[in-house]
Amino acid sequence: MPRLQSMVAGWAMLAVLGCSKLDPEADRRAILATDNPWMDAIAAKDVEKVISFWAEDAVVMPQGQPAVLGKPALRAWATEMMKIPGFNIRWVTTQVKVASGGDMAYALAKTTTSLTGPDGKPMSIPGKAVTVWRKESDGSWKCVVDTWNDEAPPAPPTPPTPPTPPVAPRSP
């Protein structure tokens, strides 16, 4: 009888595990669904909401700055970002790839960072970003790595070539 119980328990476990299917498309949609609320929180300068999209152990690697690790450091960093006159960031996620295990993913995005320039006029800086996401034990997705950089600035216009002065005829 104990052997029969073990077999039944084994079959039940296999049945339960076999029924838990991964759904990468649902996971992709869940990650994409964070875009607008996260951008809205940035626009509203709601630091607590902004940092809620990052995991407790997240690392943010801003261009030209040291890495920012963990929620307390992220809170301080985000607070300082919100003080920049005219600061905002918008993005369009162009790709989300969920790992075969269903617990990690990465996303690629095109970004536009806005701020007030040194001349007092608004400026926009196009860029690109990579985020790495982890599915938490409650099934939510949190960003664990966030990094970006600016696109190369456009090449300065080539100055026109001055006309060649006419050559004076030679006298014999």
N, C-alpha and C positions, 0 to 999 in steps of 0.2 A: 504494500500500500504506500509506504513512503516514496518508493520509486515512482509510482504512478503520480503522486502529488508533485514530485519534482519535475516530471515530464509535462504535466499540465501547466505548472508555473512557468516552465521554460517556453512552452508554446504561447502562453498568454503574453509573456514579455516580448517575444518575437512579433506577435500580432500588434502590440502597442507600438513598438519601435518601427515596425513596417508601415504603420498608419501615419506616423509623423513625417510628412513630406515637406521637403524644402520648396519654397516658392520664391525663386530669385526675382521674379517680376514684381511680386508684392513688396519684397525688400527694397528693390530699386525705387518703386513708387513711394515707399515710406521715407527713404532718404531724400528724394526730390521734394516731398511734402514739407521738409524743414526749410527750404529756400525762402519762401515769402515770409513766414513768421520770423525767421532770423533776420532778414533784411529789414522788416518792419521794426524789430526791436532796436536795431542799429540806428535807423532813422529817428526813432523816438528817444534815443540815447538812454535806453533802459538797460543799464549794465547788468543787473541780475538776470534779466531775460536773455541778454546776449550770451552770458557765460553758461546759461543752462543748456546750450547746445553742445558744449564741450564736456567730455568725460572728466572725472575727478583728476585723472592722471594725464590729461591731454598736454601736448606740447604744441605751441604755436611758434613758427619760425618766420618772423617778419623780415622782409628784405632789408639788409643793411643794419640789422639790430641783433642783439643776442636772443637766443631761444628763450621762450617764456614757458615754464613748466608748472603745471598744477593750478587748481582753482584760485588759491589766494593770489598767486602771481598774475594769473589771467585777469582777475578782478581789478587789480591795481593797473595793469597794462591797459585794459579796456577803458577804465576811468580816465586815464590820460589821453587816450585816443579821442574820446568824446569831447575833450576840451579843445581840440584843434578846430579853429574857426572854419565853418562850412564842411566839416568832415562828414562823409557818408561813403558807403560802399554798396554797390549793386553787382549782381553777377547773374550769369545765365549758365546753368550746368549743362554741359554738352555731352557728358558721358558718365554713367554710373556702372561699374562692374562689380558684381557681388561674387565673392569667393565660393568655390564649390561646397565648402562646409556651411555656408549660410551665416557665418558669424562675423565676417570681415568684408569690407568693400572699399573701393576708392572711387572718387569722383573728380572729374576735370571740369574746369569752368573758365569762362571769359569774364573778366572783372572790369569795373569802372570805379575808380576811387575819385571822389570829389572833395575839394577843399578850397579855401580861399588862398590865392597865390600871394606872393610877396608884394605884388602891385595892388592888392586889395580886390582883385577881380577873381570870380570863380574860375577854377580850372578842373579839368578832368584828365585822369591818367588811366589809359587802358592797360590791362594786365592779364595775367593768367594765374590759375590756382590749382592746387592739388589738395584734396582732403582725404584722409583715411578714416573710415568709420568702423565702429565695433558694435555688435548687437549685445546689449546689456542683458542681465538675467531676467529683467522684467519684459523683455522683448522690444524695448525701445532702441533706437540707434543713436549713438553719441559719437561726435567727432573726436578722434584721438590724436590726429596729426593734421595741422593746418599750415600750409605754406603757400606763398605767392611771390610773384615778381612782376615788375612793370614790363610792358612790351618795349622794344627798342624804339627810341624816339625817331620820328621821321627824319630822313636825311635832309640836310639843308638844301635849299634850291641851288642849282648850279648857276653861277652868275653867267650872264650872256657873254659870249666871246666878242670882244671889241672888233669893230670892222678893221680890216687891214687897210692901212693908208695906201692911197694910190701911189704907184711908183712913177716918179718923174721920168720922162723920156730923156735918154742920154743924148747929149749933143755930140756930133761927129768931130 
